[in-house]
Amino acid sequence: MSDIAAQRVLKPQDTPDVNTLGPDPRILLAAGNAAMARMLPGAPAGAALGELGQFAGNAQVARFVGQPPAPGGGAPPAPGGGVTSGAHGDSVQDLQVELSRLQASAAPLTEDGKYGPLTEAAVRNFQTGAGIVPVTGVADPVTKAQIDAAFAALPAPVRVVLASGATGTDVGFAQQKLNAVGASPRLIINAIFDGPMLGAVIAYEIAALHRFPTATVDAAMWTALDSGVKGGFLAPEGAGGTQVEQNTTSGTANSLGTQVAGTSLHPFTGVGGLTGGPAVHELQQKLNTAGASPALKDDGAFGPKTLAALRAFQTGRVPPLPATGTADKATWDALDVASPGSLTGAVDRQWTEVVGGATYSMVGAEGSHYSWEIQKTRMLVTAKVTFVGPPPPGAWFGYVPATWNQYQGVDAASGNSLPIDFQMTSGGGGDANQVKVLTGSGRANAGEWYLADPDAKNTIPHEFGHLIGLQDEYQLHPGDYVRVTGHEPPVGDTTGPAGAPAPATAPTPATIATQLQTAMVARSSAGALAATVTAGVRPGAFAQRIVQEYATLATTTVPAVPGVVGPPSVPGKPAVTLTGDLLFDLNAALPDDTDRYETIQVLSYSSGSVMGDQSRVSDPHDHGAQPRHLGEFMAILGRALGGTWEAKRR
Amino acid sequence: MILRLVIADGRQTPAVAESVELSADGTLTGWRSVSPAGVGWFTGKLPAPELTALQALIEAVTPTSPPHPVPRPGAAEEVLELPATGPVSIAGLTPASAPAPTPASAPADADSLDGGVDGAGAWARLAEASRQLIERLTDFPRAAVAVDVASPTTARLVHRGTDPLRLDLGTVAVRVTAWRGYYEPAGDWTGPVTGPAEVEAGPGWTYDLPIERAPDDTTVHLAVNFAVLSGSTKVPVQARFTPVPK
């Protein structure tokens, strides 16, 4: 699990030699070695803590202070009664987690919460192995109790003490966990106990463990980190013992694209805007909550009474808003303050994303338009689409609920729950998305879908995700990855390419970074691929060291090149000044071909979810629609109905 | 050259890497890598009215600054080159995305948008016309290969055009997709075929590939991956057959 031989384990009496703190002493900036030396001989006094805070970064210490360990780790809660083929829900997903870890399944089970043949076979295997008779394949209470017990008895991950200069997978897991508890700035998951990690470790020791810093991740620190943050270890799954990295949860995911600054989430409504539909319903409901008198009929039609109530609301603000009769951004902002919740709503989301170093957007008329309605028995989310060109196949409309209708909102405090249903409808108007339907097959994008797409059952749900404001989850920078997925970037590969036979040696991250820059200057995506993928670079910690090394190189300007008709056809490129951000630069300097795509793939992070890259990333823990993708609708339920809602499998 | 458009998308396999170049006399040349109408080299001459219309669009954008559109998620790279501008990214630039023409009475700062809103509209119209040129190319095959269904169990590569081209059929991947009614999926089959590592395809040349028989009441689509040899370069391509379902 870890490269123990390469780690230097500090004994308790050791005094860290801060002059030889491993490969990256560059961050020893603030308090410096003297402060460290004063603090190490005894318990830290207040002044010393202050200096250490300066050393590690006061903000970082402050983030760690007072953070109680979050619940996590261990076995998930036991489901209720027995479950059997055809069952579904969180309890089935929990069962799948346990069966995979107990290696009762043939291979790691896809944790989809559906009790299918593979889950049933795994239950049978477990029953056989545990001597439970009869072997039914049903997770009856007796079987489930034994599964729970066996899962709870699984050994905890073996942790090794880490000190400055250490490398290996465990270092990466510690970095993940330090990030998850608030390391600031975030650590790059490079699997090297380097200067930035040292600062984070010391800060955590002071602020969370309340102890004199040892500058090590020792058993006590591991215990604290493991109890506070789920995941962060490798575990064998399935009968073949496939080593699967257990995702490290980190904060609350926000899977939505980055909203364009200054834009409203509400469509312009009323005079000059939408005069019917969910937006008007929302307006009427909010005006009523804000005290419209007489109360408006909630009919979704913008008539004279709604106009009058809207103008009255506008003039009634302090200071008054222009009585335009149009619910513009300022008016909606005021309405949202006066009436946070409503049972119906319309969203006009203008957003951008950075994927593979390139910026994409859905803005203006091409923004994401969708609506929602909280009904008696469900919440219904609708994206209306104006299809331009040939009519869309009926199957497309079925693919959306097949992928997306997996969850319900649950308010644990009240016990209330509400299924969340998604639908795509065909229609026109200012609150519709526009999609061009193209004949034949090809690679779809958010605005162009192909009639004969053989993978439409995956494509359409992905593109539908964009229509409800969700961004892509592939080829991301680390910060975007953790924001979007809610878990830390995986540690992945820590060692990099193997060396060629002696006397040649394996290329270092610095060497590869230089080769990449050379390839960019030559506009050679083949050169970039050769330096990385072909050489054996895989996604993870080693690849991130390349990204780090690249950032230290002197920048240069790559001259413009004209396009080439080919073959192969190569787009012209304007001159580009390299920025030091490897993904941005690869995108800007190299042509959009397979070699560039695969190069960026190993230097970035991708999820296996419906919004990720399902064809390249297989992750049994993170696939299909995920609870995080419903976060916006959980917040809406909270505003409308009160309580704290979570998306749970249904 | 008065116009060159290259469309590239490395996310799919084989990558889309297609181009078209237009000369002042209307000569159209280009390369298609992923196409239902054939892959390979294409050369022809645009009728005078089409050429005139394109020249007018080019003249309309020449005095304006190029736009900086931000494409929708998943969009391919599209780079348009004019002698006066050099490479300009047009991915995401469509008539729908361009602002409406500005009235003459618009305030002076309306041109703070890239190229001015009128300029953006002109660029969007030129972008659309340029994309159409890539489609237009396939009317003029010079040395190309298309795929067709020869029988329920046979796909057939067919040479198109007047000039020969060299192919690598050492590793051919065939995907058959069957559709029933209006694009209702009715089955999918993929299979590798091993053929000659190098073969010259000229006028009249065909090459049969065995495929799985699809149900009789379905329409079959084909996607055949192979490589075209250009000098010492092996260029991956995909020929497609995508008729409208019965």
Interface residues (C-beta under 8 A of the other chain):
Chain A: T352 E353 V355 T359 Y360 S361 M362 V363 G364 A365 E366 P391 P393 G394 A395 Q434 T439 G440 S441 G442 R443 A444 N445 A446 G447 L451 A452 P454 A456 K457 E463 H466 Q471 D472 S525 A560 P562 G563 V564 V565 G566 P567 P568 S569 V570 P571 G572 K573 P574 P591 D592 D593 T594 D595 R596 Y597 E598
Chain B: R4 V6 I7 A8 D9 G10 R11 Q12 T13 P14 A15 V16 A17 E18 S19 V20 E21 T29 G30 W31 S33 V34 P36 W41 V70 P71 R72 P73 G74 A75 A76 E77 E78 V79 E81 G86 P87 G92 A96 S97 R175 T177 W179 Y182 Y183 E184 P185 D188 H221 A223 V228 S230 T233 V235 P236 R240 T242 V244
